[in-house]
């Protein structure tokens, strides 16, 4: 979540360097009885889900001298980048090779700015739980697609923008640190764990760690409520 208030993160730079290393490391082959030596590049694909998809896109966009050797980049519900990151791209032709596949209720894959091609996949489940690609609809040869994101996705994104994305970077960092305080305090490992955290329990637990302002308490209340509503389908499935 640091990518909401920081640009060109260390993990992104490492992904670009790794792609450079792999592609640069392709060995030369000899031709014409050894008189000619040259590299023969195989088809190279970069792919990843969520943050991994973001790293795959970043590597393709900013890896030095590798763009012409990349065949395609497949990102799956991957968040985008801050606008200054997009504006710093030197070779924009690589954008034609990048596709971000998102479920119809996508939230994670719509965060930040996007300039890559997007395809919207039909999916079961609801809201944030569609981030799990096992809920995506697959046909014999490809995903099953829909025309656009759902109204629920648009409303969720508008809500996130209101409580977090529209804030100044310094405030984003403060609030994101609060979210991770909740995750650490209650040992949250997966989305469904938020259903076990009551609103008062969550806030009282954080109050044990630090003194919160009224605005911070309000933010935590909104975040926990939002995450519980987005993962309610998991709780219903567990009761069946």
N, C-alpha and C positions, 0 to 999 in steps of 0.2 A: 504493500500500500504506500510505500515511500514514493512511488512513481507519481502519486497525485500532487506532491509538493516539491519533487526534485526531478531534474533532468539528467540524462546520461548517467545512470546508476552504475556502480562498480560491476554488478552482476551482468548488466547489459554489455558493458565494455569487454568483460571476460567472454561472453558469448560470441561477440564479434571476433575477438582474438582467437578463440577456439576454431571457429569456422575458417579463418585465415590459415591457421596451422594445418588443418586437415586438407584443405584444398592446395596449399603450397607444398604439402608433403607428398602429393601424388608423384610417383617416380616416372622418369622418362623411359620411353621404350625405343628400341633400336629398329631401324628399317634399312633396306638396301644393304644387307650384309654388314650392318654396323656402321655404315658411313653416315647415316642420318639418325639423329637422336631428337626426340620431341615428346612432350607430354600429351597423352591422349586422355582427355577428361571424360569420365563416365557421366551419366545423368545424375545430377546432384539435387537432392530434395532436402529442404529444411522444414521441420514440423514441430508442433508442440501444442499443448492444451493449457489454457489459462495463462499464467505467468510464463510457462514454457513457450507458448505461442508468441507472447510478447517478445521473448528473447530471440526466437527464431526470426521474427520480423526485423528486430533491431540488427541482428547479425547480417541479414541480407541487405539492409539499408546502409550500414556503416562499416561492414567488413571491407578492408582495403583491397581493391583490385580483384574482387571475387564475383562481382555482379554478373559478368558475362558467362560465368561457368555454372551459375545456378539455374536449374530447370524450372523449379516451382517452389513456392513456400506455402505450406498449409498450416494455418493457425486455427485453433478450435476454441471459440468463445474467449478470445484473447483481448485484454484491455489494450487501448491505443497508447498514444504518447501526448505529452504536452505540446502545445503549438510550436514552441521554439525548437523542439526536436524535429518536427516535420519540416520546419523552415530551414534547418541546417543540412538537409539531404543534398548531396552533390550530384548523384546520378539518379534522377527521378524515373528513368525508364524501368528500373527494377520494380516499380509499383505494379506494372502490368503482370508480374509473375506472382504477386501475393494475393491470396484469397483467405478471408477470415470467415469461417463457418460458425453461425450462431443459432442457438435454438430460438424459437419464436417468442419466448418470454425473457430473452437475454437481458441480463443486467451487467454482469462482469464484462462481457464482450463489447459493451457499448460505453464503458467508462472512458473518459478522456477524449481526445480528438482522433478521428479516423479519416484516412485518405486512401486506404487500400480497398480492393473489391470485397464486398460482403455478400454472402449467400445465407438465406434464412431457412433453417431446417425445422420441419414439423417435429413435435416432441410430445411425449406424455408428461405426466406430473405437472407441477405448477411452480411458477415464479423462479426464485433463486435455485430451487432444487433441480431445475433443468440444466444447471451448469454441469451436472453429472452426465457425461456423454452417453451413458448406458440408457438414458431415457430418450435418446434421439431416434427418429423413425428412419429405417433403412430399407431400401428396395433391393432388387437382385443385383444391381450394378452401381448404385449411388444412393445418397441420402434422398429422402422424400422432402421436397421443398415447398414452401409457402411464399406468398407474394411479399409479405411485410411482417414487421414485428407487431405484436399484439398491443392493444390499448393498455393492458396491465403492465407491459414492459415500459411503455412510454410514461405511465404514471409513476412507476417505481423510480425511473431515472430522474424524473422531475423532482421527486421527493428527495432523492440523494443529492441532487444539485442544490436544493433548498437548504438542507441541513449540513452539507459538507463541502461540495465541490465549488460553490460560489464564494467560499470564505478565502481570506488571505492565506498564503502559504504557511505562515507562522502559526495560524490558528488551526489549519489542517493538521499540522504535525501534532499539536496538543491533543486534538480530538482523536486522531488515529492512535496516539499513545494510550489514550483512555480505552479505546476498543481492545487493544492488546493487553491492557491491564485486566479487563474482564476475561479475556481468553486464558490468560495465565492463572488468574485467581480461581477460576472454576474448571480448569483443565479441559477446555473445549478442544476436542479433536476433530469433530465433524459438525456439519450444519445442524443435524438433528439434536445435538447437545444443547442448543439454545432453547429448545422446548422445555428443558429441565430447569432453566433459570427464570425464576419469577422476577417481575420488575423490581419489587422492593428488595428482594434477595440480592439481585445484581447490584443495585445502587448501594445498599448497606454494606455489601462485601467490599466495594471499592472505597467506601468511606473509611474502612479500616486501614486502607493503604495510604490515603492522602486526604487532605481537606479540599473538597470540591466547591467550586463557585456555583451559584444558582444556574448559570448558563450551562456549565458542564453537566450538572445533574439533569437538566432538561434534555441535553444532547444524548446522554446515556439512556434516558427513558425512551427517547424516540428511536434510538438505534436498536435497543433490545426488543422493543415493540415491533419494529419493522422486521427484524430477523425472525422473530417468533411467527409473525404472520406469513413470512415467505417460506417457512419450513413446516407450516401446519399440516401439509399433506403427508409429510413423513410420519407425523404423530398419528394421523388417521390410519395409515397403512399398518403401523405397529399394533394398533388396537384390533385390527381385523383378525 
